Amino acid sequence: EYAMWNFCNNHDNWRLQVMGGPSEMKLCLTVITFWPGTPLHYAGDEQDFRTPGIALDGWGREDMATSLAWRALRTAPEGNPADGDSFDMASPSYRHIRRLNLLRRAYFREFGRDECDVVEMPAEPVDGILVFTRGCTREDRVTVIANFNAQAGKNFSVAVPWPQGTELTDTIAEHDAKAFVVGVSRRIWVELLPVGVLALVRGSVRELAPQVVGVEPRHGSTATPPTADKSLKVRVQFDRPMDPEVADLATFDGRSGAFRCATANCQELIAEPTGEEFRDGIHVVEVPEKARSASGVSLVADFRSTFVAAADPSSIIAFPSTHDRRGLICGGGAAICHHAPGATALRIKNAGGDWSDWRPYEERSAWTAMDARGVVVQYHAEGSAAFVAGDCVAVSGQCFASWHGEMFFRGGFNGWGEDDEGRMKLVDSFTWGMNVTLAGFNHAKFAPQAGWNKSYGVHPDRKLLYNLPDYDERHNGFDVKPYMSGSEASRRWMESRGHWSPHESMASGAEFATELWISSACTAQAPFCPPPEKELNWTCVAFVGDQNMEWCRTVGRDGCTEYAENDHSPEFESCGPCSCCRRSVVPDLTGPEATCCVLFNDLLLNYTVTPDLSRCSGASEAHWHPAGAAAMTTQTPDDKNGHDPKRNMSTTNMPPLATALRCDEFIPPAKVEHSAEVQAVVYRTAERVAAAEREFQKLGFTRMPSPDAWDAQVAYSVIVDRFANGDLSNDRLNLPQFQQDALKDEPRGIEHWRHGGDLQGVKDRLPYLRGLGVTVLALSPIFENSRGDYDGSCTSDPMRIDRGFGTNELLRTLVREAHTLGIRVLLDVQVDHACGRGFKYVKGARIDDVTKCVQGAEFDYWNASRDYPSDDSHRNDLDFGPDVPADLQHQTFFARCGMSKMYQPQGRSPWSLEEPVPEELHAAALWADADSDGSMHFNTQDVGFQEVYTNMLKYWIAHADVDGFRVQGASRISADFTVYMSTELRSFAASLGKDSFFMIGELSLSGDSPFAAHQLGLALAGGGQPLPRKLKDASAEVCPTSRTLQSEILGFLGTYPVQESSYIRDSAASGLAGDFFEREDWVEKVNTQRRTLEAMGAGTSAVWTSVDSADVRRLLSRAAPGAIWPLLVSLGWSFSWYGIPELFHGVELGFDGRCFTDVDDRQRQLDTMVDSGFDRQIAEDFLTACDYGARNVDSGFYRQDMFVGGPMRLGSAISSIQAHAGIRPLLMDANGPHWCEDPLLNRSNPIYKTTQALIRIRQSCKALRTDREERAEIVSGPVEQLAYWKLHDDPRDGTSQALLVILAFAETPGTQAAKYTLPAGVFVWEGQAFVDLLEPSRMAVVYASGGQRYLLVPAALTPSHVSIFAPHDFAEEDAGGDWFVCKNGDLPPLPDDPCKVDPSRMMLMTAAALTLWLALGVGTLACNLRSSVYLCIVKQPTEPTGPSTREQVIEAPHVLTAAIEHTIPERGVKVSAGGLGKVLDQMLREHPPGELSLVHPMFGDVEYGELEREKELTLVVDGKDQKVEVLSLRSEENGIHRTWYILKHEWFLAQSKKQPYPTPMTKLSVLRYFSLWNQCVAILLDELHPDIYHCMDYHAALAPLYIRGENQIPMILVLHNADYMGIIETDFISDRFWKKVSALRRLSLVFNLKVATIRRYCTFEGRFNMLWAGISCVEENQKGHGICTVSGKYAAELKRERTMFKTLPAVLPLDNAIDSAADTMPKGVEELKEMRAKSKKALQEFCGLTVDPKAKILIFIGRWVKQKGVDHIALLASRILDASPEVQFVLAGPPGDPYGNYAQELLRPLAADYVGRVFVVTRFFMIPQEARAGAHFCLMPSCSEPFGYVDVEFGLLG
């Protein structure tokens, strides 16, 4: 029994308070407190919740926070207790339960002993009285006496277990407790009120913890701020005198010292806040747990109470019951003006629309309100989002806010919407009304849309299972009302107690909600007896109580049950042998007809059915207020923006949502006051910074300014421990313990060892870096770390250099020498955690505490102000151990939540989901500790910590003059810290002369981390996205500082690594050059990154581009052993991309991180290791761990040593360096050679030389550093290349504005000639020479062909993996180098080689030699290219002209045309989707005399009549044979001999004349269709051999590709609309083979064409394009003549604006054919008006529109596609209809693309919204000619066509 849970309420039953009252509840609580087992309290018991119903229905599951759901359920005169904030710790019920729990703790301290579960009861029970005694010891016994009679009091004598004379005291009462003295026979005399209860103990009641018994203003109330003549007092009352210290401990809004003792004994505290302190909003009164009574007893828990201050009655948080907020919409409808002080977040929606994202609270939000469509705003405050306000403005008339955009009421009275749709109208805010005529009872439901996807009904009745245990003898007769649950049972309870009238009830949107009842009595009552669900049968009755046969014969009907004696007739057969039978009563559902007003509040979900029809009239003076809610008064606050809610709002020129925020848009927060201890640390660290600055000046050092442009720099990153060992004396300092053990025993885990590298080694090699061209040196973390990690990844003391690396002074010396050589120094820092030995939690944490702590910290980050104290209730305390410096030894500086593996939101790990929740990962990263000992996460949102740690970083600027910080793991710190730290550091550095101090963070901007942008650039994301409150406050605080800086950026200047870095590595490793620009997922992530950088104001100049780094395996480990080309092309990319190129140490030496290259080499390495002293098994394990082919290799392997003597000199792709690879079990035991003599530093290797050249070229060429690149199409030449132009448009820079970068992705680059497109907008002249800056012997030349210029790289040049071509006039030799650089690049000379005595170099080329090179270049072109191309280069081509004379026009006695649309007049066949069909009609009549062959596919739903069988064609589609039957029909008219060739195949037959064209182009079956169609046309062309092939559009433009060159037929290609090109987006094709082969190969199989053919003729701008095939054939075979379009203006537009047509000599006009017809229109105006009136009526009747002579009809007929502008019509239609009541719409045609589908979704509902005014049909639809003339205006907003047939036809109709 001890483990049993005892409760008074649970979710299955009605609350006891509802069934009884507060006294019954107190009795029950007392019993379960002292009864064996565990008392279980149902949420809300402590706040006296008493809503009728059960939790399963939702009614009895009240919210503890402020809630809307119970606002209409007024269960008391003041409302429902669940309306407001119910965390009232001073409420009577809360204090009562707390007292009971304290008593239980005080008297039952020794749970677990058998005696504790012994219950003693008197031998002589008292009727209706429960008496029991229980205790763990005799002294702790408690006797409970309870009167279970609810009607009568009891006076009685009862035996107790104490001896005569013992004084007993009632523990229940807080004051004036009853006292008893045990009398004779151990009995006491007791008088108990109905349901009274006592809990008696011996003597006086033990002292319990003190309680707060009252607060003023009371919890959840609203107070008016003090004024000049009226003060406000905040009071806290305790139940006893308190220690005076309580006045200092209590806080008001987190501020201590606000209270004083109001009484001498401090039993009451008082505070008198000033008006400034008492701002509008939520205020918090708190008393901590450590507050003590005068006798020294502490509170049992922290006390907290809140109230709202509001000087203005329009405050939304203070008065949440008022939802109608006039003036909420402001700024002329372009903004929302909030008045909700105390809110922390908000979201907005237009009624019926989607919510915006939650955003932090702001006084004003940019928002576009819609005319007559309400706006709803939901606010979050104090843990609740139940604060809802709405407003509505209209151009004309009155409107109201609502939750839904529309509402319907449907039921039996309107055929459930069949007879009448049941549309309700808004009659007040959130209130819909509708008059309904009823007869009797009707079922009904509310629905917020035309269908039934969502509806509101009531909860069904269900019987409750009240019961007593079987062992209780009373269980058979136990019968408690109410028997039922459900909405009707609860409604009856509300009505019976006067809370509701019969007209009111409550609706529900639950999935199980059923229909509600309404009746012609205009009530919301259900029939008293529910209609039976099944056939009524008599059933047997089992008598209970006084029931007998006499009762059965006479009772008749009892409630909803009818009783009768069994006469054994057939009617009673179902009752069997029983004497008494019963069955349910069938209710009478009929009644007189009446009209009722039905009102529904779609916010509170209550409804009213009333005979007062005026309440549904919508008249402004007849406001309906929801039952149970306060009357809603309209408040019109003064609007600072001049918005008058009575004035009509203009819906034009509304600004969109803001897309950017600035820090000055936020009010700076008050300065955070630190504790004395923290303030001392802030001062101490600041003083160390000042002292370092004074020392620097005293030593006479000068500081190096920041560079003019960081993107002109080249960075070199080193792992200090692995770069160079310059000081052997510190090699064994601060070694990790495992390494110390290994050096004594067996050398295990060498990859994790410290290898001896240090700052001295870095300093010694600075000349090496300068010689390479490096200008920025980035050092891995070098601060003291007690674990001795070689990579410095766990800092202990950020103000000391790790003694294994050097000293603070050595770093300063290193930086000074680097500055002397022109190299700036950055430090890698980790600011998210600290490490130390013995650094641990004082006690173990529980999963619940860890989770709540993390969630609480995340909540504070998003919602709490900068000065708001953090909640420590779930935080653990830390033991700091010996290593954490004293300045960081503050509990508040650390998150203290616990290990991340114990963070379990929703009861599971956030990493366990296939698609983790970003917010959960964000919280884990910021507030949970890494799962490793001795590492604790900082609380980076703590303001004291931010100031202290920022000072610690300032020290290194002051002391060593460092030039920037690179923040590792930046995603693990909060953005408010980033903003504060970055701005303060940059400001401090600027004060020392570094105007552009560098701050960069390790962040991903590709979309994987949704909050990374908060730390970047301006830090304040726009576009309506929510911002953390902490970030806004920090930004506002540092905003004035940021404005003084060179750049006002708040966060990091840039990020690393840039997204493209991984993509170029993958492309190089795979050899697939095209992936870089063509993989859509890559392109999207890159674009996301760039958009984010631009939006945040950071730009691309500060990001880092690297091809190798400390965190990824070496690129060459993914290449074949010895192959260097993947690295060369990647470096070529890095130095020609935007940002700052980064080199990771050893990349220039070909380091590959390999321990062996193959099996044989592995064995050799194993033997060598054993010979050098390794145990064989240890060596085996080491090599296994280093096997890249078998596992993910630890990062220690690719951070290999770069100095001879290092224990882990791994592989290199440079053979001379590879020869010195080796693994040894010892640290260096002797100094190594000078770096000039270190054989690992082979500076003659090709990677080093290429890197050196690339650095110089990049520094000289502005274009290589910009973010402007344009892909260069490889028109011909090697395929596996990545080619792009780099551009700049800076008029102040004299270097070349365009450079071509070519990267060859192959072991051996191709040497064939290659042709590249030139960038748009860049002027070059034919014959202009370009030189490869890296290999100046390689020349290229500009040549023209077909009006297009290309850059031609001739064949047989020196192979090169990286080429950078610049105009020769803009290139010059780099003195001392083997390469050229950009002229005018202002490049300093190459530094002297310190390792050579005579570093001067001879010039390799003279001006004469340069001229010779040019001659050789042109000669090479002449030798290697076909003469036709050569002539195009060396001769000015003659521009061809269009045919100007009759002699130049081809006579065409036989023309073949192919089209999917077709007409056969002889058979009545008409398949037409638009203008093309009309062209064919006219062609058949008006074509010049001769032979006309027409090829068409056969449609399955078209009757062709008898056709002649010609032949059967066999062809191949997608690798399979297909047979097509050719049928024919011949006729003659006007000298035209017409032959139709009809192609019969199942794929053709599947199309219908309503949908002639197969779609979409991403469906494989559609591609097969066009392959079959074009091949059929090609075969007929080849066999019939006409004089002209008239190609009607792109659909048959592929046909010439299937015809051999000598058989080609002249083609005329007519473009009716160039927007339709037959483009195939191959990435969207769903085909199991598609992803396994290249797209070209798959297309080759489908279309039965060679890959080369598809690449050459069908690929335009990287995509398969069917129209390009036709244009390419015309260009190649007809010199570009033969392309026609529908007008001269359209032809000129295509030439001017479309790249595809620019190379054509001309696009010829071909006017759209118009049927010639007599003008039958009326001649005069009056006749025209008369005809218009008749036609209008005919059109209205034909389309089902309201016949209205005054109506103006707008018509659109045609395909619903983007080109026709149908999306514009869809967006504007409703506005036109609302603005112009006389307008009617006729909209007909089939959707043909996504824009058409979108328009369909918008336009279809309009027919229901505007009954009789809109006709919409989404298919081909013919309107009679006589009716068409009734339209007034033809809508045809075409995007490009000059005109169309529809325009012309309606024009002819007038």
Salt bridges, closest charged atoms under 4 A:
ASP12 OD1 - HIS11 NE2 3.34
ASP45 OD1 - ARG15 NH1 2.95
ASP48 OD2 - ARG50 NH1 2.62
ASP57 OD1 - HIS459 ND1 3.57
ASP57 OD1 - ARG462 NH1 2.88
GLU62 OE1 - ARG15 NH2 2.85
ASP85 OD1 - HIS219 NE2 3.11
GLU110 OE1 - ARG113 NH1 2.49
GLU115 OE2 - ARG113 NH2 3.46
ASP117 OD1 - ARG134 NH2 3.66
GLU124 OE1 - ARG187 NH1 3.93
ASP140 OD2 - ARG109 NH2 3.94
ASP140 OD1 - ARG206 NH2 2.37
GLU174 OE2 - ARG95 NE 3.61
GLU207 OE2 - ARG240 NH1 3.46
GLU216 OE1 - ARG235 NE 3.65
ASP239 OD1 - ARG240 NE 3.02
ASP243 OD2 - ARG292 NH2 3.51
GLU245 OE1 - ARG292 NH2 3.45
ASP253 OD2 - ARG279 NH1 3.87
ASP253 OD2 - HIS283 ND1 2.60
GLU268 OE2 - ARG235 NH1 2.71
GLU272 OE1 - LYS233 NZ 3.64
GLU272 OE2 - ARG260 NH2 2.94
GLU286 OE2 - ARG304 NE 3.91
ASP312 OD2 - HIS339 NE2 3.72
ASP324 OD1 - ARG326 NE 3.31
GLU362 OE2 - ARG359 NH1 3.25
GLU382 OE2 - ARG304 NH1 2.55
ASP391 OD1 - ARG326 NH1 3.32
GLU406 OE1 - ARG423 NH1 3.04
GLU421 OE2 - ARG423 NE 3.21
ASP428 OD2 - HIS623 ND1 2.76
ASP472 OD2 - ARG474 NH2 2.98
GLU488 OE1 - ARG491 NE 3.04
GLU488 OE2 - ARG492 NE 2.91
GLU495 OE1 - ARG491 NH1 2.64
GLU550 OE1 - ARG553 NH1 3.72
GLU562 OE1 - ARG583 NE 3.37
GLU565 OE1 - ARG553 NE 2.99
GLU571 OE2 - ARG583 NH1 3.43
ASP664 OD2 - ARG1043 NH2 3.82
GLU687 OE2 - ARG694 NH2 2.85
GLU695 OE1 - ARG812 NH1 3.67
ASP721 OD2 - ARG722 NE 3.06
GLU751 OE2 - HIS752 NE2 3.69
GLU784 OE1 - ARG800 NH2 3.78
GLU784 OE2 - ARG803 NH1 2.64
ASP789 OD2 - ARG787 NH2 3.10
ASP791 OD2 - ARG1199 NH1 3.18
ASP802 OD2 - ARG754 NH2 2.74
GLU817 OE2 - LYS763 NZ 3.43
ASP828 OD1 - ARG966 NE 2.62
ASP832 OD2 - HIS833 ND1 2.96
ASP832 OD2 - ARG972 NE 2.92
ASP849 OD2 - ARG846 NE 3.22
ASP849 OD1 - HIS874 ND1 3.07
GLU858 OE2 - HIS922 ND1 2.71
ASP872 OD1 - ARG875 NE 3.09
ASP872 OD1 - ARG896 NH2 3.62
ASP877 OD1 - ARG896 NH1 3.55
ASP883 OD2 - ARG837 NE 2.72
ASP887 OD1 - ARG684 NH2 2.66
GLU920 OE1 - ARG908 NH1 2.62
GLU947 OE2 - LYS671 NZ 3.49
GLU947 OE2 - HIS674 NE2 2.96
ASP961 OD1 - ARG703 NH1 3.36
ASP961 OD2 - HIS819 ND1 3.39
ASP961 OD1 - LYS994 NZ 3.10
ASP963 OD2 - HIS819 NE2 2.69
ASP963 OD1 - LYS994 NZ 2.82
GLU984 OE1 - LYS954 NZ 3.70
ASP1008 OD1 - LYS1085 NZ 3.51
ASP1033 OD1 - ARG1029 NE 3.25
GLU1037 OE1 - ARG866 NE 2.71
GLU1048 OE1 - ARG662 NH2 2.72
GLU1060 OE2 - ARG1090 NH2 3.93
ASP1066 OD1 - ARG1118 NH2 2.96
GLU1078 OE2 - ARG1271 NH2 2.88
ASP1081 OD2 - ARG1079 NH2 2.72
GLU1084 OE2 - ARG1091 NH2 3.02
ASP1108 OD1 - ARG1065 NH1 2.84
ASP1108 OD2 - ARG1114 NH1 3.95
ASP1111 OD1 - ARG1199 NH2 3.24
GLU1142 OE2 - ARG966 NH1 2.98
ASP1152 OD2 - ARG1154 NH1 3.47
ASP1161 OD1 - ARG1164 NH2 3.66
ASP1167 OD1 - ARG1176 NH2 3.77
GLU1180 OE2 - ARG1162 NH2 2.76
ASP1194 OD2 - HIS752 ND1 3.74
ASP1201 OD1 - HIS755 ND1 2.68
ASP1229 OD2 - ARG1224 NH2 3.85
ASP1238 OD2 - ARG765 NH2 3.02
GLU1269 OE2 - ARG1090 NH2 2.51
ASP1289 OD2 - ARG1268 NH1 3.50
ASP1290 OD2 - LYS1262 NZ 2.91
ASP1290 OD1 - ARG1292 NE 3.14
ASP1293 OD1 - HIS1288 NE2 3.49
ASP1332 OD2 - ARG1338 NE 3.04
ASP1374 OD2 - ARG1256 NE 2.82
ASP1393 OD1 - ARG1243 NH1 3.13
GLU1451 OE2 - ARG1446 NH2 3.20
GLU1466 OE2 - ARG1538 NH2 2.58
ASP1481 OD2 - LYS1470 NZ 2.18
GLU1491 OE2 - HIS1454 NE2 3.82
GLU1508 OE1 - ARG1530 NH1 3.92
GLU1510 OE2 - ARG1530 NH1 3.09
GLU1512 OE2 - ARG1509 NH2 3.94
ASP1518 OD2 - ARG1568 NH2 2.71
ASP1518 OD1 - ARG1642 NH1 2.78
GLU1525 OE2 - ARG1509 NE 3.00
GLU1533 OE1 - ARG1538 NH1 3.26
GLU1583 OE1 - LYS1511 NZ 2.31
GLU1606 OE2 - ARG1604 NE 3.34
ASP1619 OD1 - ARG1698 NH2 2.66
GLU1625 OE2 - ARG1663 NH1 2.30
ASP1631 OD2 - ARG1642 NE 2.63
GLU1676 OE1 - ARG1656 NH2 2.93
GLU1697 OE2 - ARG1696 NH2 3.26
ASP1715 OD1 - ARG1485 NH2 2.86
ASP1719 OD2 - LYS1723 NZ 3.99
GLU1730 OE2 - LYS1734 NZ 3.73
ASP1809 OD1 - ARG423 NH2 3.19
GLU1841 OE1 - LYS1764 NZ 3.61
GLU1849 OE2 - LYS1478 NZ 2.99
GLU1849 OE1 - ARG1828 NH1 3.49
